[in-house]
C-alpha cells in the first residue's frame, strides 16, 4: 500500500537515501526546499495530497488542514512531545481522523557533547576567566537536572562519569535514576543546592519564575537545552545581572535576541543536535513512522 501523494511542505533534513526511499511509500512525491510564508502557501503546496511532511519551522494549523480534505497522515520530521508544544494542531487532526507522528531522541548526543564542552571550558578558563580562583574539574560539582527525559538523563550520566554529584527534578521520582545514585529533590531545593543547573524541558514549558530564581541565587551556572526559554523573562534578566552565567545553543532557547549581547550569556546560536549522525537517526525514524502509518490505515 502507498499514499497517492506525499508532500514535504518545507525542508525536512532527510539524508539523500531516505529522500529516495520516500518513493517506496507514495506514488507521487513532492519536496519543497524553502519555508512557506503562511497558511495560504501551505494549502497550495499540499493541494490534493494525502500525506504531508514538515519540520519545526512551519505551523500546520487547523485552518490549513481544513482546506486540504484529502490529508490522512502528517509526519513531523521533528520532535513531538505533547499537543501543546507541537507545531501541528494535534487536536484538530485527532478529531478529523488524521494520523500524526513525530520523532524524538535523534539529536541528544550532540547536545550532551555541547554542554560538557562549554562547562569544561568555563571551569578550566579556556579562552575566558576560570569560574573559580583556580581551574577546577567537574569532579565534586553539585549538578541539578530539571527534566530527566532522554536528553536530561544523558546529561546526568555524562556529569556522573566526570564525578559530579547529581540531583534531579521531574514530575515524579524515577527508580532507574535513584538506582544510579541520583537524588530526587523539590525544584526550589534543587536550585538552591546546585552549582550548575541543566534545564532539559519540553518546548513551551516554563518552570523558572521569580521564586525559583530567588532560590537559585547568585554565582550559579545555568544551561538551557530546550527549544524555548525555561524561564519568565523579567526574573531571568534580573538574575543574570548578579554574578551568574547562562548557556544556550540556540536563540530559540534563549528567547529575547537582546540577551545575545549580555556579558553573562554565551549563546552559540547553532543547534548542537544537528549533526550528520542526527540526520541519519532522524531519517530512519521518519521512514519508520511512514511505514507504520501506512500499515495502520
Secondary structure as GFF3:
##gff-version 3
##sequence-region A 1 297
A	DSSP	beta_strand	3	8	.	.	.	ID=ss1
A	DSSP	alpha_helix	16	21	.	.	.	ID=ss2
A	DSSP	three_ten_helix	22	24	.	.	.	ID=ss3
A	DSSP	beta_strand	26	31	.	.	.	ID=ss4
A	DSSP	alpha_helix	39	46	.	.	.	ID=ss5
A	DSSP	beta_strand	51	54	.	.	.	ID=ss6
A	DSSP	alpha_helix	62	66	.	.	.	ID=ss7
A	DSSP	beta_strand	73	79	.	.	.	ID=ss8
A	DSSP	alpha_helix	90	95	.	.	.	ID=ss9
A	DSSP	beta_strand	99	103	.	.	.	ID=ss10
A	DSSP	alpha_helix	108	124	.	.	.	ID=ss11
A	DSSP	beta_strand	142	146	.	.	.	ID=ss12
A	DSSP	alpha_helix	150	161	.	.	.	ID=ss13
A	DSSP	beta_strand	165	169	.	.	.	ID=ss14
A	DSSP	alpha_helix	175	179	.	.	.	ID=ss15
A	DSSP	beta_strand	183	184	.	.	.	ID=ss16
A	DSSP	alpha_helix	187	193	.	.	.	ID=ss17
A	DSSP	beta_strand	196	199	.	.	.	ID=ss18
A	DSSP	alpha_helix	210	216	.	.	.	ID=ss19
A	DSSP	beta_strand	221	224	.	.	.	ID=ss20
A	DSSP	alpha_helix	233	240	.	.	.	ID=ss21
A	DSSP	beta_strand	245	248	.	.	.	ID=ss22
A	DSSP	alpha_helix	251	254	.	.	.	ID=ss23
A	DSSP	three_ten_helix	257	261	.	.	.	ID=ss24
A	DSSP	beta_strand	265	267	.	.	.	ID=ss25
A	DSSP	alpha_helix	276	296	.	.	.	ID=ss26
###
